[in-house]
Amino acid sequence: MSIRIMGTGSYLPEKVMTNEDFEKIIDTSDEWITKRTGIKRRHYVENGMWNKDMCVIAANIAMKEAGVTKDDIGGIIVASVTNEMGVPSVASQIERELGIPEAVCFDVNSACTGFMFALKAASGFVKPGSKPFLVCGSETLSRFMNMEDRASCILFGDGAGAVVIESGDNMKYFEVYSKPDTEGLITINGMNTLKDGAVQPSYAALKGREVYVFATREAERVIRLALEETGKTPDEIDWFLMHQSNYRITKTIAQRLDVSMDKFYSNIDDTSNTSAASIPIALDQMNKKGMLKKGDTLVVAGFGGGLSSGCAVYEW
């Protein structure tokens, strides 16, 4: 079950929260944030904008590039940890907004690896002669930030990315993995809860040092497995596209693989960590900038809550 990416799209909200903005509300500095994360800015949704709105914008861009209309789409799968509604799914909301008469629609929640899981699921649906699928990653993480937690509130942003896929032979390798997060390294406690009779807000939290250790080890592991299975060496890979969580993590992985950072695309300075939206946003940016040439080999790797991970080898 292989796929071909027909088109890509992405959207970043217009509102920007800079490191200097954070200096005004918490005890931090642009130098401290940049040195430890590589982040300079993050994009936040305004009131009235939801995940489905960002997905629709990204999807329309991807569909236009793919040359398909709403009547051509056979399914929609959305990866998100911040769906504002339990039912309907973000995918079903997109189906309604786009005016798609009928399609397979469901959401996937696998945190920062969510887009990889969604794409893996979609690859099981598309086959020769079937309708294309729309696969999105979208997050409104700014609504889950504890602005008094200086260690985590600086890390996350909002955005959406989308791809349209069909059956094809471009995906040369694709595996996803999950292992239990027994230590609670990465959590969002879901809906608002009651504590001592009062509403306890829902916040994202993570244990930074432990997450760094997991991410660098796991990403290296799944990439090496992918290279071994495809008979490729790092030198034969044109681009490494990592989940954009922390520049230091990406740099460490590059060093362990003995690969130049020139082969690792990074937009973390402008987007921060957008969880499930991270990989499709970065892929669309690379595509729109003309960085991807026909025949280029990409290694795409994700890692995050669950704990989860995934790696794909794709020929552009």
VOPAGU-2260 file (C-alpha; in pm, 1 decimal, decimal comma):
REM VOPAGU-2260
SITE   aa  ch    i         X         Y         Z
SITE  MET   A    0       0,0       0,0       0,0
SITE  SER   A    1     198,8     294,1    -131,0
SITE  ILE   A    2     100,1     651,4    -199,6
SITE  ARG   A    3     183,5     957,7    -405,3
SITE  ILE   A    4     147,8    1311,0    -270,4
SITE  MET   A    5     -52,9    1511,5    -524,4
SITE  GLY   A    6     -52,0    1847,2    -349,0
SITE  THR   A    7      40,9    2023,6     -25,1
SITE  GLY   A    8     -97,0    2320,8     164,2
SITE  SER   A    9     -52,0    2498,6     496,6
SITE  TYR   A   10    -174,8    2787,7     705,9
SITE  LEU   A   11     -22,7    2988,5     990,9
SITE  PRO   A   12    -242,3    3237,2    1182,3
SITE  GLU   A   13    -160,7    3605,5    1137,2
SITE  LYS   A   14    -123,6    3679,9    1508,4
SITE  VAL   A   15     240,1    3639,0    1615,0
SITE  MET   A   16     375,7    3596,1    1968,2
SITE  THR   A   17     746,3    3679,9    1979,4
SITE  ASN   A   18    1005,5    3604,4    2244,1
SITE  GLU   A   19    1006,0    3975,6    2325,9
SITE  ASP   A   20     631,9    3949,9    2392,6
SITE  PHE   A   21     701,2    3674,7    2643,5
SITE  GLU   A   22     963,4    3889,9    2815,8
SITE  LYS   A   23     677,4    4119,4    2917,9
SITE  ILE   A   24     470,7    3850,6    3092,4
SITE  ILE   A   25     713,5    3591,2    3234,1
SITE  ASP   A   26    1069,0    3578,1    3365,3
SITE  THR   A   27    1250,1    3490,7    3042,9
SITE  SER   A   28    1448,6    3645,2    2758,7
SITE  ASP   A   29    1481,2    3615,0    2383,8
SITE  GLU   A   30    1839,8    3495,6    2430,8
SITE  TRP   A   31    1736,8    3222,8    2677,0
SITE  ILE   A   32    1453,1    3090,9    2456,9
SITE  THR   A   33    1650,9    3103,8    2133,0
SITE  LYS   A   34    1954,4    2929,4    2280,0
SITE  ARG   A   35    1753,6    2641,3    2425,9
SITE  THR   A   36    1490,2    2591,3    2156,8
SITE  GLY   A   37    1572,4    2786,0    1840,8
SITE  ILE   A   38    1226,3    2945,8    1861,2
SITE  LYS   A   39    1184,7    3317,4    1788,3
SITE  ARG   A   40     811,5    3340,1    1708,0
SITE  ARG   A   41     493,6    3136,5    1724,3
SITE  HIS   A   42     155,4    3193,4    1556,6
SITE  TYR   A   43    -167,1    3206,2    1759,8
SITE  VAL   A   44    -528,4    3177,6    1645,6
SITE  GLU   A   45    -766,2    3461,8    1719,2
SITE  ASN   A   46   -1106,0    3416,2    1881,1
SITE  GLY   A   47   -1349,2    3269,2    1631,7
SITE  MET   A   48   -1094,3    3059,0    1442,4
SITE  TRP   A   49   -1090,2    2682,9    1497,1
SITE  ASN   A   50    -896,0    2383,2    1375,5
SITE  LYS   A   51   -1144,6    2314,7    1097,7
SITE  ASP   A   52   -1103,8    2670,3     967,1
SITE  MET   A   53    -725,9    2638,0     938,6
SITE  CYS   A   54    -760,7    2291,8     782,5
SITE  VAL   A   55   -1002,8    2419,6     520,1
SITE  ILE   A   56    -755,7    2691,5     415,9
SITE  ALA   A   57    -466,5    2443,0     397,3
SITE  ALA   A   58    -684,7    2183,7     222,9
SITE  ASN   A   59    -799,4    2424,3     -47,3
SITE  ILE   A   60    -436,8    2508,7    -126,1
SITE  ALA   A   61    -343,0    2139,4    -143,0
SITE  MET   A   62    -647,5    2049,7    -353,9
SITE  LYS   A   63    -577,4    2329,7    -600,5
SITE  GLU   A   64    -219,3    2210,4    -644,0
SITE  ALA   A   65    -340,0    1851,4    -681,8
SITE  GLY   A   66    -596,6    1954,6    -941,3
SITE  VAL   A   67    -891,1    1798,8    -757,3
SITE  THR   A   68   -1229,4    1929,6    -645,5
SITE  LYS   A   69   -1456,5    1848,3    -353,9
SITE  ASP   A   70   -1627,7    1581,3    -563,4
SITE  ASP   A   71   -1297,6    1397,9    -611,1
SITE  ILE   A   72   -1217,7    1349,5    -240,4
SITE  GLY   A   73   -1289,3    1003,6    -101,4
SITE  GLY   A   74   -1179,3    1057,2     255,6
SITE  ILE   A   75   -1048,8    1302,5     514,9
SITE  ILE   A   76    -825,7    1213,6     808,8
SITE  VAL   A   77    -717,2    1481,7    1055,6
SITE  ALA   A   78    -445,6    1455,0    1319,4
SITE  SER   A   79    -500,6    1682,2    1620,1
SITE  VAL   A   80    -481,1    1685,4    1998,9
SITE  THR   A   81    -682,0    2006,8    2023,8
SITE  ASN   A   82   -1017,9    1927,7    1862,4
SITE  GLU   A   83   -1258,6    2177,2    2016,1
SITE  MET   A   84   -1546,5    1928,5    1988,0
SITE  GLY   A   85   -1567,9    1561,9    2074,4
SITE  VAL   A   86   -1829,3    1511,2    1803,2
SITE  PRO   A   87   -1827,6    1583,2    1516,3
SITE  SER   A   88   -1464,7    1515,3    1434,4
SITE  VAL   A   89   -1254,1    1786,2    1274,8
SITE  ALA   A   90   -1255,5    1571,6     959,7
SITE  SER   A   91   -1634,5    1570,5     951,4
SITE  GLN   A   92   -1641,3    1945,9    1006,5
SITE  ILE   A   93   -1407,8    1988,8     709,3
SITE  GLU   A   94   -1629,3    1763,5     498,7
SITE  ARG   A   95   -1922,1    1993,0     577,2
SITE  GLU   A   96   -1727,6    2314,5     516,9
SITE  LEU   A   97   -1589,7    2195,0     183,0
SITE  GLY   A   98   -1928,6    2065,5      71,3
SITE  ILE   A   99   -1804,9    1712,5      12,6
SITE  PRO   A  100   -2116,9    1495,4     -35,3
SITE  GLU   A  101   -1975,1    1176,8     116,6
SITE  ALA   A  102   -1632,8    1068,4     241,0
SITE  VAL   A  103   -1458,6     854,2     501,8
SITE  CYS   A  104   -1394,2    1098,6     788,4
SITE  PHE   A  105   -1218,6    1052,7    1120,8
SITE  ASP   A  106    -957,9    1208,4    1349,6
SITE  VAL   A  107    -633,0    1068,2    1485,5
SITE  ASN   A  108    -474,4    1165,6    1817,5
SITE  SER   A  109    -111,5    1069,9    1846,1
SITE  ALA   A  110      32,5    1403,7    1954,9
SITE  CYS   A  111     334,5    1526,5    1759,8
SITE  THR   A  112     347,9    1206,4    1553,8
SITE  GLY   A  113     -19,8    1239,6    1468,9
SITE  PHE   A  114      24,0    1336,4    1104,6
SITE  MET   A  115     241,3    1029,9    1047,6
SITE  PHE   A  116     -27,9     805,4    1196,7
SITE  ALA   A  117    -297,9     977,3     989,2
SITE  LEU   A  118     -95,2     937,4     669,9
SITE  LYS   A  119     -28,7     572,7     753,0
SITE  ALA   A  120    -401,4     516,3     802,9
SITE  ALA   A  121    -486,9     692,0     477,1
SITE  SER   A  122    -240,4     474,7     285,4
SITE  GLY   A  123    -457,3     176,3     377,2
SITE  PHE   A  124    -760,7     329,9     205,2
SITE  VAL   A  125    -622,3     451,8    -126,5
SITE  LYS   A  126    -572,2     197,4    -401,5
SITE  PRO   A  127    -547,9     214,3    -781,3
SITE  GLY   A  128    -867,2     367,9    -915,8
SITE  SER   A  129    -994,1     494,9    -580,7
SITE  LYS   A  130   -1058,2     857,6    -493,1
SITE  PRO   A  131    -779,2    1064,8    -336,5
SITE  PHE   A  132    -767,7    1127,4      38,7
SITE  LEU   A  133    -711,5    1452,6     221,1
SITE  VAL   A  134    -480,4    1422,3     523,8
SITE  CYS   A  135    -440,9    1716,5     763,2
SITE  GLY   A  136    -258,4    1805,3    1081,2
SITE  SER   A  137    -392,1    2098,1    1281,2
SITE  GLU   A  138    -347,6    2241,2    1630,0
SITE  THR   A  139    -470,5    2532,8    1841,7
SITE  LEU   A  140    -219,1    2470,7    2118,9
SITE  SER   A  141    -214,5    2834,0    2230,5
SITE  ARG   A  142    -548,0    2766,4    2400,5
SITE  PHE   A  143    -383,9    2502,6    2619,5
SITE  MET   A  144     -89,2    2706,6    2741,2
SITE  ASN   A  145     -30,5    2785,6    3106,5
SITE  MET   A  146     122,0    3130,4    3068,2
SITE  GLU   A  147     269,4    3103,4    3418,1
SITE  ASP   A  148     471,7    2793,6    3325,0
SITE  ARG   A  149     783,5    2951,1    3175,1
SITE  ALA   A  150     926,0    2613,4    3073,9
SITE  SER   A  151     639,3    2508,9    2846,2
SITE  CYS   A  152     435,7    2812,7    2738,4
SITE  ILE   A  153     712,4    2933,7    2506,8
SITE  LEU   A  154     728,2    2608,3    2312,2
SITE  PHE   A  155     399,7    2576,2    2125,6
SITE  GLY   A  156     206,4    2746,3    1847,9
SITE  ASP   A  157     -88,7    2701,4    1614,3
SITE  GLY   A  158    -122,7    2611,1    1248,7
SITE  ALA   A  159    -238,9    2354,0     996,9
SITE  GLY   A  160     -93,8    2156,4     709,1
SITE  ALA   A  161    -254,8    1929,8     451,3
SITE  VAL   A  162    -170,1    1687,3     172,9
SITE  VAL   A  163    -380,6    1522,4     -96,8
SITE  ILE   A  164    -269,5    1167,6    -167,5
SITE  GLU   A  165    -353,1     895,6    -416,7
SITE  SER   A  166    -227,9     545,6    -485,0
SITE  GLY   A  167     129,1     542,1    -613,2
SITE  ASP   A  168     473,6     394,4    -560,2
SITE  ASN   A  169     654,2     693,2    -410,3
SITE  MET   A  170     645,1     577,6     -48,6
SITE  LYS   A  171     935,4     336,7     -15,4
SITE  TYR   A  172     907,5     270,9     358,8
SITE  PHE   A  173     665,3     369,7     633,5
SITE  GLU   A  174     638,0     250,9     994,5
SITE  VAL   A  175     486,3     399,8    1309,9
SITE  TYR   A  176     539,9     297,5    1671,6
SITE  SER   A  177     401,2     352,5    2021,1
SITE  LYS   A  178     532,8     273,8    2366,7
SITE  PRO   A  179     375,4     356,2    2707,0
SITE  ASP   A  180     454,3     694,1    2860,9
SITE  THR   A  181     488,4     553,2    3212,5
SITE  GLU   A  182     645,0     872,0    3347,9
SITE  GLY   A  183     395,0    1122,1    3203,9
SITE  LEU   A  184     657,4    1299,7    2994,9
SITE  ILE   A  185     409,3    1475,4    2762,6
SITE  THR   A  186      50,4    1545,4    2867,4
SITE  ILE   A  187    -254,2    1757,0    2792,6
SITE  ASN   A  188    -513,7    1673,2    3053,5
SITE  GLY   A  189    -799,2    1698,2    2805,7
SITE  MET   A  190   -1117,6    1882,5    2889,4
SITE  ASN   A  191   -1145,0    2124,2    3179,5
SITE  THR   A  192   -1193,4    1934,0    3503,6
SITE  LEU   A  193   -1331,4    2006,1    3848,6
SITE  LYS   A  194   -1090,5    2026,7    4139,3
SITE  ASP   A  195   -1217,7    2109,2    4487,2
SITE  GLY   A  196   -1537,7    2241,4    4335,1
SITE  ALA   A  197   -1360,9    2476,6    4094,3
SITE  VAL   A  198   -1283,6    2440,0    3724,2
SITE  GLN   A  199    -925,4    2336,8    3658,1
SITE  PRO   A  200    -806,0    2461,5    3316,5
SITE  SER   A  201    -666,6    2215,4    3064,5
SITE  TYR   A  202    -294,4    2273,5    3013,3
SITE  ALA   A  203     -12,3    2117,0    2817,2
SITE  ALA   A  204     286,8    2002,1    3019,5
SITE  LEU   A  205     609,4    1819,3    2950,0
SITE  LYS   A  206     929,6    1716,1    3122,9
SITE  GLY   A  207    1187,0    1884,7    2904,3
SITE  ARG   A  208    1504,2    1691,8    2985,3
SITE  GLU   A  209    1334,8    1352,1    2965,4
SITE  VAL   A  210    1158,5    1445,2    2639,9
SITE  TYR   A  211    1491,3    1550,9    2489,4
SITE  VAL   A  212    1644,9    1212,7    2575,0
SITE  PHE   A  213    1347,8    1021,2    2432,0
SITE  ALA   A  214    1322,3    1230,6    2116,3
SITE  THR   A  215    1689,0    1213,8    2020,3
SITE  ARG   A  216    1718,1     840,4    2090,6
SITE  GLU   A  217    1389,2     742,0    1928,6
SITE  ALA   A  218    1429,3     955,9    1618,7
SITE  GLU   A  219    1777,3     817,3    1560,0
SITE  ARG   A  220    1645,1     462,9    1611,5
SITE  VAL   A  221    1355,4     485,6    1365,1
SITE  ILE   A  222    1564,7     664,3    1103,2
SITE  ARG   A  223    1837,1     400,7    1120,1
SITE  LEU   A  224    1573,0     128,1    1086,6
SITE  ALA   A  225    1430,5     301,5     779,9
SITE  LEU   A  226    1772,2     337,6     620,7
SITE  GLU   A  227    1855,5     -25,8     690,3
SITE  GLU   A  228    1526,4    -151,1     544,9
SITE  THR   A  229    1563,1      56,7     227,9
SITE  GLY   A  230    1934,2      -9,7     186,1
SITE  LYS   A  231    2010,7     361,1     196,1
SITE  THR   A  232    2296,0     546,7     359,2
SITE  PRO   A  233    2253,3     893,8     509,6
SITE  ASP   A  234    2460,3    1034,0     222,3
SITE  GLU   A  235    2201,6     905,6     -26,9
SITE  ILE   A  236    1919,4    1101,0     139,0
SITE  ASP   A  237    1849,4    1443,5      -8,2
SITE  TRP   A  238    1638,6    1579,6     279,6
SITE  PHE   A  239    1564,7    1489,5     640,4
SITE  LEU   A  240    1234,0    1635,1     756,3
SITE  MET   A  241    1187,2    1610,4    1131,9
SITE  HIS   A  242     895,5    1704,0    1352,5
SITE  GLN   A  243     975,8    2063,4    1448,6
SITE  SER   A  244     996,3    2046,5    1827,3
SITE  ASN   A  245    1332,6    2192,8    1920,3
SITE  TYR   A  246    1630,5    2297,4    1708,4
SITE  ARG   A  247    1871,0    2136,4    1956,2
SITE  ILE   A  248    1695,1    1801,1    1912,9
SITE  THR   A  249    1724,6    1821,7    1534,0
SITE  LYS   A  250    2090,8    1923,0    1559,6
SITE  THR   A  251    2167,7    1633,1    1794,1
SITE  ILE   A  252    2004,5    1384,5    1556,0
SITE  ALA   A  253    2205,0    1525,2    1264,8
SITE  GLN   A  254    2526,2    1487,2    1461,9
SITE  ARG   A  255    2448,3    1127,9    1559,5
SITE  LEU   A  256    2374,8    1039,3    1198,3
SITE  ASP   A  257    2685,8    1230,5    1087,0
SITE  VAL   A  258    2475,7    1436,3     844,5
SITE  SER   A  259    2513,6    1807,1     770,1
SITE  MET   A  260    2239,8    2031,4     908,0
SITE  ASP   A  261    2208,6    2162,2     551,0
SITE  LYS   A  262    2003,8    1849,6     480,2
SITE  PHE   A  263    1763,6    1914,6     768,0
SITE  TYR   A  264    1483,7    2158,3     693,6
SITE  SER   A  265    1395,7    2378,4     991,1
SITE  ASN   A  266    1122,4    2636,1    1044,6
SITE  ILE   A  267    1113,8    2612,2    1425,3
SITE  ASP   A  268    1224,5    2976,1    1456,2
SITE  ASP   A  269     896,7    3098,1    1305,3
SITE  THR   A  270     643,4    2827,6    1392,2
SITE  SER   A  271     755,3    2681,8    1728,1
SITE  ASN   A  272     616,7    2332,7    1802,2
SITE  THR   A  273     282,3    2286,8    1625,3
SITE  SER   A  274     251,0    1918,8    1718,4
SITE  ALA   A  275      55,2    1725,3    1452,4
SITE  ALA   A  276      67,7    2022,5    1212,9
SITE  SER   A  277     445,7    2045,5    1223,6
SITE  ILE   A  278     544,1    1799,9     948,6
SITE  PRO   A  279     280,0    1894,4     686,5
SITE  ILE   A  280     348,7    2266,7     738,2
SITE  ALA   A  281     721,9    2213,1     686,5
SITE  LEU   A  282     661,7    1984,7     386,4
SITE  ASP   A  283     441,0    2245,9     221,3
SITE  GLN   A  284     695,6    2519,8     283,1
SITE  MET   A  285     969,0    2309,8     123,8
SITE  ASN   A  286     742,0    2234,4    -169,5
SITE  LYS   A  287     634,5    2595,7    -223,9
SITE  LYS   A  288     994,9    2716,6    -203,9
SITE  GLY   A  289    1092,7    2476,7    -482,2
SITE  MET   A  290    1334,8    2289,1    -259,0
SITE  LEU   A  291    1199,0    1946,2    -356,6
SITE  LYS   A  292    1304,9    1813,0    -696,2
SITE  LYS   A  293    1161,0    1513,1    -877,8
SITE  GLY   A  294    1349,1    1203,4    -763,1
SITE  ASP   A  295    1463,7    1354,5    -432,1
SITE  THR   A  296    1458,5    1108,7    -142,7
SITE  LEU   A  297    1314,6    1235,2     185,3
SITE  VAL   A  298    1335,5    1078,4     527,5
SITE  VAL   A  299    1041,8    1206,0     734,0
SITE  ALA   A  300    1045,8    1135,4    1107,8
SITE  GLY   A  301     807,1    1220,8    1388,8
SITE  PHE   A  302     818,2    1167,4    1764,7
SITE  GLY   A  303     606,7    1279,9    2056,9
SITE  GLY   A  304     342,6    1200,4    2315,2
SITE  GLY   A  305     218,1     850,5    2368,0
SITE  LEU   A  306     508,9     793,3    2349,4
SITE  SER   A  307     493,5     768,7    1973,0
SITE  SER   A  308     722,6     780,4    1672,7
SITE  GLY   A  309     726,2     714,1    1301,4
SITE  CYS   A  310     948,7     728,5     997,9
SITE  ALA   A  311     888,0     729,8     622,6
SITE  VAL   A  312    1115,1     723,3     320,3
SITE  TYR   A  313     954,2     902,2      28,1
SITE  GLU   A  314    1067,9     966,5    -328,6
SITE  TRP   A  315     943,5    1305,8    -445,6
